[in-house]
C-alpha cells in the first residue's frame, strides 16, 4: 500500500498541488478560524509545566533541552547504576 501511495504521489504531484491550492482558496476562512481556535490549545499544551524525577522542572516546549542538562544526565546515570 505504501508503495502504491508513493507512486501515485510521484506521478500526480501537479494534480495534488492544484487540488490543495483550490481547497485552500475555497475554505480559507474556515481554515483560519480553526487555526485560531486550536492556537490557544496548542499554546496551553506547549507551556504546560512538569516536575521531573531528577528534581528539575520543564515545559513540553523545553523537554529536550532539560533532558540534556547535567542534573538530568546524572540522575539517569544513578538510576541505571542502581538497577
ChimeraX attribute file (.defattr): number of C-alpha atoms within 10 A of each C-alpha:
attribute: neighborCount
match mode: 1-to-1
recipient: residues
	/A:1	6
	/A:2	7
	/A:3	8
	/A:4	9
	/A:5	10
	/A:6	11
	/A:7	12
	/A:8	12
	/A:9	13
	/A:10	11
	/A:11	11
	/A:12	11
	/A:13	12
	/A:14	11
	/A:15	11
	/A:16	14
	/A:17	11
	/A:18	11
	/A:19	12
	/A:20	12
	/A:21	11
	/A:22	12
	/A:23	12
	/A:24	14
	/A:25	11
	/A:26	11
	/A:27	11
	/A:28	11
	/A:29	11
	/A:30	11
	/A:31	14
	/A:32	12
	/A:33	12
	/A:34	10
	/A:35	12
	/A:36	11
	/A:37	11
	/A:38	12
	/A:39	11
	/A:40	11
	/A:41	10
	/A:42	12
	/A:43	11
	/A:44	12
	/A:45	12
	/A:46	14
	/A:47	13
	/A:48	12
	/A:49	15
	/A:50	12
	/A:51	10
	/A:52	13
	/A:53	10
	/A:54	14
	/A:55	9
	/A:56	13
	/A:57	13
	/A:58	17
	/A:59	16
	/A:60	15
	/A:61	14
	/A:62	13
	/A:63	15
	/A:64	11
	/A:65	11
	/A:66	18
	/A:67	16
	/A:68	10
	/A:69	11
	/A:70	10
	/A:71	13
	/A:72	16
	/A:73	14
	/A:74	11
	/A:75	13
	/A:76	14
	/A:77	10
	/A:78	10
	/A:79	11
	/A:80	8
	/A:81	7
	/A:82	6
	/A:83	5
